[in-house]
Each structure stands twice: as structure tokens, then as C-alpha cells.
Amino acid sequence: MKRHRGLKRYYKNLYIQNDFDKITGLKFDNPFNWPLNLHLHFDWYRYGNNSFKRRAPHLDKLFRHFDLLAEKINETQSGNTLYAIILDYYSGSDAIFIDHKSSVNGNLTFKVEDLSVVSTLTNEALIEYLEKLTGYEKLYGQANEAFCFLFKKDSDSTFDNQ
């Protein structure tokens, strides 16, 4: 089994780094030119797939960046919709999504269908983690894997539940 070197530094950097500095297509001075279907992953190496202890720091970073991005979207009044999707066990696919509205592409508001407020998750550690989150609306669904769809309650974004 290959030993992963530098994990102590890797997890330390999860707490201190701001990934917005590294993203080239995300210019806060002009959010109307953001790329379509922009999404941000935080567990590129899928360390959290095997252990929730390793997944929790990635989720912490995801929600820290979610809050920072929500502030930026509200400041710019771009009308972009911000949400996160957290999968039951596959940590590498946990991501923040920005639904970009532009006059060229029309209104791309996400349609929330077949989701419920009753949890479909089976990962007990993840359920406990998500229950501790405040300020988020949580909806649950099932695709290839159970997932949780999260968005801010106080966000200007709206989701059609039809």
C-alpha cells in the first residue's frame, strides 16, 4: 500500500487556504462573465471516501467557501444561484455549484424535483454533521447514491419545487 506523504501539511492547509485565489475563471469584479456550470470540489484525492475523520475537514472547507461565495454573490447582486450537493459516501463528488444566470443563456434556475425533507442518507457520521449545520435548507434525494442538496435560507436564490 502506497504511503501518502505530507498529509499533516495537507490537512493544515485545508484550514488556512482560500481556493478562490487559485480559480482563474472566477473574477469577483465581474460575476456576469463567470463560466457556466461552475462548480468547486474540495476532496480531489478522495481521502474522505474511507473515513469520515478525513472527510470532515473537506466539508468544513466546502461550507467555509460556500459562505464566502454567498457573500460575494450578494455583494455583486449578480442573481447567481448557489447550492451544494453532498453525497452519502463518495467524498470526491461533494461540491459547491453556481447556477449562472445570463441574458445569453436565459434563466438557468435549478429545478428541485423529487426531493424531500426526509433524509435518504445512510452515513450516520454525515447525517450528524449535516444536522449541526445552521442557516441551510436541506433536501434529500436518491440518484446513483443518496445525496443532500443544500442552499442558504437567506439567499436571493430561488428554487422551483415543482
C-alpha positions as CSV (number, residue, x, y, z in Angstrom):
1,M,0.0,0.0,0.0
2,K,1.4,3.4,-1.0
3,R,2.0,5.7,1.9
4,H,0.6,9.2,1.4
5,R,3.3,11.6,2.4
6,G,2.7,15.2,3.6
7,L,-0.9,14.6,4.9
8,K,-0.3,16.6,8.0
9,R,0.6,19.7,5.9
10,Y,-2.3,18.9,3.5
11,Y,-4.9,18.9,6.3
12,K,-3.4,22.0,7.9
13,N,-3.7,23.8,4.5
14,L,-7.3,22.8,4.2
15,Y,-8.0,25.1,7.2
16,I,-6.0,28.1,6.0
17,Q,-6.1,28.2,2.2
18,N,-8.6,30.2,0.2
19,D,-9.2,28.4,-3.1
20,F,-10.8,31.4,-4.8
21,D,-7.2,32.7,-5.3
22,K,-6.5,29.7,-7.5
23,I,-9.6,29.7,-9.7
24,T,-8.9,31.6,-12.9
25,G,-12.5,31.8,-14.2
26,L,-13.9,33.3,-11.0
27,K,-13.4,37.0,-11.2
28,F,-15.4,38.7,-8.4
29,D,-15.3,42.1,-10.1
30,N,-17.4,40.8,-13.0
31,P,-19.6,37.8,-12.0
32,F,-21.6,38.1,-15.2
33,N,-18.7,36.6,-17.1
34,W,-18.3,33.5,-14.8
35,P,-18.1,30.2,-16.6
36,L,-21.4,28.3,-17.0
37,N,-21.8,25.2,-14.8
38,L,-19.1,26.4,-12.4
39,H,-18.6,24.0,-9.5
40,L,-15.9,23.6,-6.9
41,H,-14.7,20.3,-5.4
42,F,-12.5,20.1,-2.3
43,D,-11.5,16.5,-1.9
44,W,-9.7,15.9,-5.1
45,Y,-7.8,12.8,-3.8
46,R,-11.0,11.3,-2.3
47,Y,-9.4,10.9,1.1
48,G,-12.8,11.2,2.7
49,N,-14.2,8.1,1.0
50,N,-12.8,5.7,3.5
51,S,-13.0,7.7,6.7
52,F,-15.3,10.5,7.9
53,K,-12.5,11.7,10.1
54,R,-10.7,12.5,6.9
55,R,-13.9,13.8,5.2
56,A,-14.9,16.3,7.8
57,P,-12.1,18.8,7.1
58,H,-13.0,18.8,3.4
59,L,-16.7,19.5,4.3
60,D,-15.6,22.3,6.7
61,K,-13.7,23.9,3.9
62,L,-16.6,23.4,1.5
63,F,-19.0,25.2,3.8
64,R,-16.5,27.9,4.7
65,H,-16.1,28.6,0.9
66,F,-19.9,28.4,0.5
67,D,-20.3,31.2,3.0
68,L,-17.6,33.3,1.4
69,L,-19.1,32.8,-2.1
70,A,-22.6,33.6,-0.8
71,E,-21.3,36.9,0.5
72,K,-19.6,37.7,-2.8
73,I,-22.8,36.8,-4.8
74,N,-24.9,39.0,-2.6
75,E,-22.4,41.9,-2.9
76,T,-22.4,41.8,-6.7
77,Q,-26.1,41.3,-7.0
78,S,-25.5,39.0,-10.0
79,G,-28.5,36.8,-9.3
80,N,-26.4,33.7,-9.5
81,T,-27.8,30.7,-7.6
82,L,-25.5,29.0,-5.1
83,Y,-26.0,25.5,-3.8
84,A,-24.1,22.4,-2.6
85,I,-24.5,18.7,-3.2
86,I,-23.1,16.3,-0.7
87,L,-23.1,12.6,-1.5
88,D,-23.6,9.9,1.1
89,Y,-20.2,8.1,0.8
90,Y,-18.3,9.5,-2.3
91,S,-16.5,12.5,-0.9
92,G,-14.7,13.3,-4.2
93,S,-18.0,14.5,-5.7
94,D,-19.1,16.8,-2.9
95,A,-19.2,20.3,-4.5
96,I,-20.5,23.8,-4.5
97,F,-22.4,24.7,-7.6
98,I,-23.1,28.2,-9.1
99,D,-26.1,28.3,-11.4
100,H,-25.2,31.2,-13.7
101,K,-28.0,33.4,-15.0
102,S,-27.2,35.4,-18.1
103,S,-29.2,37.1,-20.8
104,V,-27.4,35.0,-23.4
105,N,-28.4,31.6,-21.9
106,G,-31.7,32.5,-20.2
107,N,-32.7,31.7,-16.7
108,L,-30.9,28.6,-15.6
109,T,-32.7,28.3,-12.2
110,F,-32.2,24.8,-10.8
111,K,-35.4,22.7,-10.7
112,V,-35.8,20.8,-7.4
113,E,-37.8,17.7,-8.3
114,D,-38.3,14.5,-6.4
115,L,-36.5,15.8,-3.3
116,S,-37.8,15.6,0.2
117,V,-37.0,17.0,3.7
118,V,-36.7,13.4,4.9
119,S,-33.1,12.2,4.8
120,T,-32.2,9.4,2.4
121,L,-28.6,9.3,3.7
122,T,-27.3,6.2,5.4
123,N,-23.9,7.5,6.5
124,E,-24.5,8.2,10.2
125,A,-21.5,10.4,10.7
126,L,-22.5,12.6,7.7
127,I,-26.1,12.8,9.0
128,E,-24.9,14.0,12.3
129,Y,-22.5,16.5,10.7
130,L,-25.3,18.0,8.5
131,E,-27.7,18.2,11.4
132,K,-25.3,20.5,13.1
133,L,-25.2,22.9,10.2
134,T,-27.3,26.0,10.7
135,G,-28.6,28.5,8.1
136,Y,-29.0,26.0,5.3
137,E,-32.1,24.4,3.8
138,K,-31.5,20.7,3.3
139,L,-33.3,18.5,0.8
140,Y,-32.5,14.9,0.2
141,G,-32.7,12.6,-2.9
142,Q,-31.5,9.4,-4.4
143,A,-29.7,9.0,-7.7
144,N,-26.8,6.5,-8.0
145,E,-26.2,7.3,-4.4
146,A,-28.1,9.1,-1.7
147,F,-27.3,12.8,-1.6
148,C,-28.1,16.1,0.3
149,F,-28.9,19.3,-1.6
150,L,-28.2,22.4,0.4
151,F,-28.7,26.1,-0.1
152,K,-28.9,29.2,2.1
153,K,-32.2,30.2,3.6
154,D,-31.5,33.9,3.4
155,S,-30.1,33.7,-0.2
156,D,-31.7,35.7,-3.0
157,S,-31.7,32.4,-5.0
158,T,-35.0,30.7,-5.5
159,F,-35.6,27.1,-6.4
160,D,-38.7,25.8,-8.1
161,N,-40.1,22.8,-6.2
162,Q,-42.4,21.5,-8.9
